[in-house]
Amino acid sequence: MPSAASIKPDSRFFGLFIGRSGSGKSAAAYSFPHPIKVLDLDGRIRGGLVPWVEREGIDYTYYPPKPDKGTVFDLLNNDFAALQVMCRTGQNYFKTLVLDSITWATIDLLLDAIPLTHAAGSGNDKGKSIGGMQIGGPADYQFQSTGIYQILAFLKSLPIPNIIVTAHVVGKWGKRKDAAGKIIDPYGPSELIGEQLSLTDKLAENVPSSFDNVFSFEKVDTGSQVKFFFEAQGELARSAYPELPYQRLDVTGKDFYKFLMEKVQPLVPSTASLTTGS
């Protein structure tokens, strides 16, 4: 029976990197130990290949929405199965696996589902259309959420040292509340009160619970320079590394993995086995 005493901070990194498009989350993920396998659902891998990220040793597969044959879920499922076999037979050489992003995975799964539900059944069992457009219904969103949970289960089953998923955030609107959590003006207009993951409400609550670390990234244009920041603790962020401060950290032009390891060095006696090329 495993003991909690045997768990080490450097034994596995399972992280969710969140932020708006262009906030630096993909570049941070690509800085982790090579070889890296990127499951590119956004079709924007070039955006993360910043000058300080070593491109050698990064393999990627792009999954276009509505593929010519099958579904995006089928393609992912086949690649996950292949990775499982590689890991089980000792043939896996990837040190980092990146799914970029789970936001587009939800869109792809919805697009996968709609033709299936609209082609099946009749009457109330068949999906609805407005004009020539097929409209997503409850069954389509059930397919979407089930697919996301299966993808997360696949990721958890893979014994790859570093597994990172990216997700986009959007503005969160609602009523302002006081320190006690009471709405200040129930009849006032909704205001921008924060951020939330760009997922359905249930997925936005459940997806982060799968991860040990949820890191938030932000791009700021100062007028003379574009700067990038990272938070390990905050409204949406949290970390399994207690050494990481409760503040926004400047990671502009920095190798994020090396920056992170320097911050958590007191917890990680040796990172030599995790660094690129070791």
C-alpha positions in Angstrom: 0.0 0.0 0.0 1.6 3.3 -1.0 2.5 5.8 1.7 2.1 9.6 1.4 5.6 9.8 2.8 6.9 8.5 -0.5 5.4 11.3 -2.6 7.9 13.9 -3.8 7.2 17.3 -5.3 9.3 16.4 -8.4 7.8 12.9 -8.9 5.2 14.2 -11.4 3.9 17.6 -12.6 0.2 17.6 -13.6 -0.7 21.2 -14.5 -3.4 23.3 -16.0 -2.1 26.6 -17.6 -4.8 29.2 -18.0 -4.9 32.6 -19.6 -6.2 34.6 -22.5 -4.9 34.0 -26.0 -1.3 35.1 -26.3 -0.7 35.3 -22.5 2.3 33.0 -22.7 0.8 29.7 -21.3 1.8 27.6 -24.3 5.4 29.0 -24.3 5.6 28.1 -20.6 4.5 24.6 -21.3 6.9 24.1 -24.2 9.8 25.1 -21.9 9.4 21.9 -19.8 11.8 19.0 -20.2 12.2 17.6 -23.7 11.3 15.5 -25.6 7.8 17.0 -25.7 4.7 15.8 -27.4 2.1 18.5 -28.2 -1.5 17.6 -29.0 -2.3 20.8 -30.9 -6.1 21.4 -31.0 -5.8 25.2 -31.4 -3.7 25.0 -34.6 -1.4 27.7 -33.1 1.7 25.9 -32.1 3.8 28.6 -33.7 2.5 31.1 -31.1 4.3 29.2 -28.3 7.6 28.8 -30.1 9.1 31.9 -28.7 12.9 32.6 -29.1 13.8 31.2 -25.7 12.0 27.9 -26.2 14.2 25.2 -27.7 12.3 23.8 -30.7 14.5 20.7 -31.1 12.8 17.8 -29.4 9.2 19.1 -29.7 6.9 16.8 -31.7 3.3 17.8 -32.4 0.1 16.5 -34.0 -2.5 19.0 -35.2 -6.2 17.9 -34.9 -8.3 20.0 -37.3 -12.0 20.5 -36.4 -14.3 18.2 -38.4 -11.6 15.9 -39.8 -12.1 14.2 -43.1 -12.5 10.8 -41.5 -14.0 10.0 -38.1 -14.1 12.6 -35.2 -11.5 14.5 -33.3 -12.3 12.3 -30.3 -11.5 9.2 -32.4 -8.2 10.7 -33.4 -7.3 11.6 -29.8 -8.5 8.3 -28.5 -6.2 6.4 -31.0 -3.2 8.6 -30.1 -3.8 8.1 -26.3 -4.0 4.4 -26.8 -0.7 4.4 -28.7 0.9 6.4 -25.9 -0.5 3.9 -23.3 1.1 1.0 -25.2 4.4 2.9 -25.5 4.4 3.6 -21.7 3.4 0.0 -20.9 6.1 -1.5 -23.0 8.9 0.9 -21.9 9.1 2.5 -25.4 7.9 6.0 -24.3 10.6 8.6 -24.6 8.5 11.8 -24.0 9.2 13.6 -20.8 6.4 16.1 -21.3 2.9 15.9 -22.9 1.0 19.0 -23.7 -2.7 19.2 -24.6 -3.2 22.6 -26.2 -6.0 23.5 -25.5 -8.9 21.9 -23.6 -11.0 25.0 -24.7 -10.8 24.0 -28.3 -11.2 20.3 -27.4 -14.7 21.2 -26.1 -15.5 23.0 -29.3 -14.2 20.1 -31.4 -16.3 17.6 -29.4 -19.4 19.7 -29.9 -18.8 19.7 -33.6 -18.2 16.0 -33.5 -21.5 15.4 -31.8 -23.9 17.5 -33.8 -23.8 15.5 -37.1 -24.3 12.3 -35.1 -27.3 13.5 -33.1 -28.9 15.2 -36.1 -28.6 12.1 -38.2 -30.1 9.8 -35.7 -33.7 9.4 -34.6 -36.7 11.5 -35.6 -39.1 13.9 -34.1 -38.1 14.9 -30.6 -35.1 12.6 -30.6 -33.5 14.4 -33.6 -31.4 17.5 -33.2 -32.9 20.8 -34.2 -31.9 23.2 -37.0 -32.5 26.8 -37.7 -32.4 27.5 -41.4 -29.5 25.5 -42.7 -27.6 25.4 -39.4 -27.7 22.5 -37.0 -28.1 23.6 -33.4 -26.5 21.9 -30.5 -28.8 20.3 -27.9 -28.6 18.5 -24.6 -27.3 15.3 -26.1 -24.5 17.2 -27.9 -23.3 18.8 -24.6 -23.5 15.4 -22.8 -21.2 14.1 -25.6 -18.9 17.1 -25.0 -18.6 16.7 -21.3 -18.2 13.0 -21.3 -15.5 13.3 -23.9 -13.6 15.9 -21.8 -13.8 13.6 -18.7 -12.5 10.7 -20.8 -9.6 12.8 -22.1 -8.7 13.8 -18.5 -8.9 10.2 -17.4 -6.5 9.2 -20.3 -4.1 11.9 -19.2 -4.1 10.8 -15.6 -3.4 7.2 -16.7 -0.2 8.1 -18.6 3.0 7.7 -16.5 4.6 10.6 -18.3 6.6 12.9 -15.8 5.1 16.2 -16.9 1.6 16.6 -18.3 0.2 20.0 -19.0 -3.2 21.1 -20.3 -3.9 24.7 -21.4 -7.2 26.5 -21.2 -8.5 30.0 -22.1 -10.2 32.4 -19.8 -12.9 34.9 -20.4 -14.4 37.7 -18.4 -16.9 36.8 -15.6 -19.9 39.0 -15.2 -22.2 39.3 -12.2 -23.3 41.5 -9.3 -20.8 43.1 -7.0 -20.7 41.6 -3.5 -19.5 43.0 -0.1 -16.9 41.3 2.1 -19.6 39.1 3.6 -20.6 37.8 0.1 -23.9 39.7 0.0 -24.9 41.4 -3.3 -24.5 45.1 -2.9 -27.1 46.2 -5.5 -29.5 43.4 -6.5 -31.1 45.7 -9.1 -28.0 47.2 -10.6 -26.4 46.1 -13.9 -24.0 43.2 -14.1 -20.4 44.1 -14.0 -17.1 42.5 -14.9 -16.2 40.9 -11.6 -13.3 38.6 -12.6 -12.4 35.7 -14.9 -13.6 32.2 -15.5 -12.5 29.3 -17.7 -13.9 29.4 -21.3 -15.8 26.2 -20.8 -19.4 25.3 -19.8 -20.2 26.1 -16.2 -20.0 22.5 -15.0 -16.7 21.8 -16.9 -15.3 25.1 -15.6 -15.8 23.9 -12.1 -14.8 20.2 -12.6 -11.8 20.4 -14.9 -9.4 22.3 -12.5 -10.1 19.7 -9.8 -8.1 17.2 -11.8 -4.8 19.2 -11.5 -2.2 19.6 -8.8 -1.2 23.0 -10.2 -3.3 25.6 -11.9 -1.1 28.4 -13.1 -2.5 31.7 -14.5 -0.7 33.7 -17.2 -1.2 37.3 -18.3 0.2 39.6 -21.1 0.5 43.3 -20.3 1.3 46.0 -22.8 3.0 48.8 -20.9 3.0 51.1 -24.0 6.8 50.6 -24.5 7.1 46.8 -23.9 5.0 43.7 -23.8 5.5 41.9 -20.5 4.3 38.5 -19.3 3.3 37.5 -15.8 2.5 34.3 -13.9 0.5 33.6 -10.8 0.5 30.4 -8.8 -2.1 31.5 -6.2 -5.2 33.6 -6.9 -8.9 33.5 -7.8 -8.4 30.7 -10.3 -4.8 29.7 -9.7 -3.4 27.3 -7.1 -0.2 25.3 -6.6 1.1 22.2 -4.8 4.3 24.2 -4.2 3.9 26.1 -1.0 7.1 28.1 -1.7 5.5 29.9 -4.6 4.4 33.4 -3.4 0.9 34.8 -3.4 1.8 37.5 -6.0 2.2 38.1 -9.7 5.7 37.2 -11.0 7.4 38.7 -14.1 8.4 35.9 -16.5 9.1 38.1 -19.5 11.7 36.4 -21.8 12.4 33.7 -19.2 12.6 30.0 -19.6 9.6 29.2 -17.5 10.6 25.7 -16.4 14.0 26.9 -15.1 12.3 29.9 -13.4 9.8 27.6 -11.7 12.5 25.1 -10.6 14.6 27.9 -9.1 11.5 29.1 -7.1 10.8 25.6 -5.7 14.4 24.5 -5.2 14.0 24.1 -1.5 11.4 21.4 -2.3 13.3 19.7 -5.1 16.7 18.4 -4.0 17.8 17.6 -7.6 16.3 18.5 -10.9 19.2 17.1 -13.0 17.1 14.1 -14.1 14.3 16.5 -15.3 16.3 19.0 -17.3 16.4 19.1 -21.1 18.9 16.7 -22.6 19.6 14.8 -19.5 
